[in-house]
Amino acid sequence: FLTDTIYDEDEVLLALAEQLGNFTPLVGGPDFVHCLLPPLESLATVEETVVRDKAVESLRNISQQHSPADLEQHFVPLVKRLASGDWFTSRTSACGLFSVCYPRVSGAVRMELRNHFRNLCQDDTPMVRRAAASKLGEFAKIVELDCIKSDLIPMWANLAQDEQDSVRLLAVEACVAIAALLPQEDVEQLVMPTLRQATEDKSWRVRYMVADKFNDLQKAVGAEITKSDLVPAFQSLLKDCEAEVRAAAAHKVKDFCQALGTDIQEQVI
């Protein structure tokens, strides 16, 4: 009945998407929580963004009530179906579901999930690549370190060079999460070349995002790389040709300088 009702008004669909996340006791508890997946899967594919987002939020909530076996049997197949759906709406929704099921599934299933996420990062539709870029940092936090280096960093580097600046600026956000997870030498080798490009991006919106996230980047990359790379990059952003970028960087001056090592504080300021 619930799945057949999915053709109603957006307000009704929104309420349905929200309430289904709380229906677990009504379907017989965690053993039967998978019964809620079909209507939520349908809601995750509709055209109205707020309905899709609410359906994804409910799916994320009820994923925690699945046992590892039920995750593999019911939830992961749903994620795969959404990720390979014909409509960009379903593929966009899929991006928000990887991080909630990945930690509790087997190694083989994890590999499949990483492959699906890679496909979403390379999707033909910019909206899907944007969704993947926005969830990449969250996904990186629960992926094994070796797989971050072998799988996620190449995905991130591609997104950071995307033809759409709306995708590239979201890759800057992901950079903060990824850099914080890596040892110092890996940050220098795997992250900094791409981050340097972002600070000089032809789109002011990307440079603005770098400026806006500068204090977070500073914490993530550590003192040495801040000294060698971020100080000159910050000076460059403060002199940017675009007023919005200069303003964003100026807002960060105090915190940036306070976080510098005492050995270089005076010299830099």
N, C-alpha and C positions, 0 to 999 in steps of 0.2 A: 504493500500500500504506500509506504513512505517513498519508495523509489519511483512509483508511478505518479506521485504527487509533484514531481520535480518540474512540472510545466506551469507552475502558478506564478503569481506576481512576485517581483523582486523582494518586496518587504516580507512576504511569507517565506520565501526561500532563505532570506537572511536569518529570520527567526528560527527556521528549521535547522540551518547549518550550525547555529549557535547552540540550540537545545540538544541536538543529537550527541554533542560532546559530553552531556550529563546523563545520558540514557543507560549507562552500563547497568545500574541496579534494576532497571525496568526490563532488561532482556535476559535476566537470570545471572548477572554478575560476570566476572572476568572470563569464565569458561565460554561464555556466549557473546563476548564483546565483538567478535568478528562479524556478527549479524548486522552491526551498524555500518560496516564498511561500504556495502553497495550504494545506499543512499548518499553517503558522504562523497563517495567517488563520483557520482553523478553531479553533485553540487560543486565539486572541485573543477568541473569542466565548463560551467556556465559562462555566459559572456560578461555578466556584471562582476567587476573586480572585488567589491566588498563582500559579495556572497562567496566567491572563490576563496578569498583570504580567510573568511570565517570558517569555511569547511576545512581548510588546511589546518587552522588552529585547533579545531575539534579533532581532526585526525591525529595531530601531534599529541594531544591530550590522551586520547584513548590508546595510542600506541604503547604507552607506559603500562597499560593494563593487560597487554598481551604477554603470554609466556614466550620464551625464545622459540619454541616449536611453532606456536601460533603465528608469531611474527614471520617466520620463514614460509609457513603454509598459506597464510592469508594476507598479511600486510605487505610483505616484499613484492608479491605478484601484483598487488594494486599499484605500488610505486612504479614498477616496471611498465605496467599498462599505461599509466599516466605519462611516464617519461617517453614512451614511444607512440603516443596518441597522434592522430592526424591533425587535431586542432592545436594551435599554439597555446590556447587556454589551459589545456590539460598538462602540456609540457612545462608551462610556467608554474603550475601548482605543484608538480612533482619536485621541483627544486627545493621546496621547504620541508620535504619529508625524509631526506636521506640521513640527516644527522640524528634523527630520533630512533631509527631502526638499526643503523650500522653497528653500534657497540655491542649489540646482543645477538648477532648472527654469526654463522660459521665463516671461516676464512674464504671458502669458495664463493659464498654468497656476497661477502664483502668485495671480492674482486669484481663480481658482476655489477654491484652497485657503483663502484668507482668507474667502471666502463660506461655505465649509463650516464653518470654525472659528466664524464668527459664529452659524451655525445651532446649533452645539453649545452656545455660550454662552447661547442662548435656549431650549434644550431643555426640554420639559415635565417631564422627570425630574430631580429634584434631584441624584442621583448623577452624572449626566452634566454638569450645570452645575458641580458640585464639581470633577470631573476637568478640565473646561475652565479653570476658575479656577486650578487648581494648575499648569497648563501655560502659562498666558498670559504669565507673566514670561519663561519660557524662549523662547517663540515671539517675543516682542517683541525679544529680543536679536538675532534674525537677519532681522527685517523692516525694510524701508526706512523712514527717518525720516518721510517724508511719509505713508506708510501707517500708521505708528504713530499719527500725529495724526488721520488721517481715518477709520481703521478700528478700530484696537485700543483707543484711548482710549474711544470710545463703548461698545465691548464691556465694557471694564473698569468704566466708570461704572455700567452696568446691573447687572453682577455685584455691585458694591459696594452696590447698593440692593436686592439680592435679598430675597425674603421669608424665605429660610432663613438663619439666622445662620451655619450651617456653610459656606455659600457666601461670605457677606460677609467672614468672617475670612480665607478664602483669597485674596480680592481684596486684602487688606492686604499679603500677601506679594508679590503681583504689582506692587503700587504701588512697592515698593522698586526692582524692576528697571526699571519704566517711567520713574520719576522720574530715575534715573541716566542714562538715554539722551537726555533732553530738555535743550535749552538752558534757562537760568534763567527767562527770561520765560514760556516755555511751561509750566514747572512751576507757576508762580504762577497762570497762567490756566487750565490744563487739569487739573492734578492736585490743587492745594490745596483747592478747594471740596469735593471728594469726601473727601479725607483729613480735613478738619475735621469732616465728618459722622461719619466712622469713630471719631474720638476721643471723640465724644459719643453713640455708638451705644447704643440701649436694651438691647442684649445685652452682658452683662459679658464674654462670651467674645470678642467683637469688640474691645472696649476692651483686654482682656488681650493680644490679638495685637498691637495697636498698641503697647502698652507693651513687649512682648517684642521687637518689631522696631525700637524707637525709635532705637538707635544706628545701625542700617543706614539708617533713614529720614533721620537727621541727615546722614550722609555723602552720601546721594543728592540731597537738596534744596539743600545748600550753606549757607554761613554767614548770608547775608542773610535767607533764609526761616526758618532756624532761629531767628534773633533775633526776627523779627516774629511767627512763627506757632508754632514748635515749643516755645519756652520757655513761653508760657502754657498750651499743650496739655499739656506735661509736668507743670507745676505742678498742673493739673487732675487728671491721672492719679494723682499722688502723694496727692491728697485724695479719691480715688474711694471711693464707698460700699461697694465690694466689696473685701474683704481680698486676694483673689488678684491683683487688678489693682494695688493699692497695692504688694504684694510684688514683682510683676514690674517695676514702675516703679522701686522702690527699688534693685533689683539693677543698674539702668542708670545710677544717679546719678553714680557715679565717672567712667565713660567719657563720659557726656554732658557733664559739667562740664569734663573734660580737653580735649574736642574743641571747646569754645566758644572764640571769639575772645578774645584777652587784653583787648580793650577792654570787653567786657561780663561777663567771667568773675566778677569780684569782686561786681558788682552783682547778678548772677543767683544766685550761691551764697549 
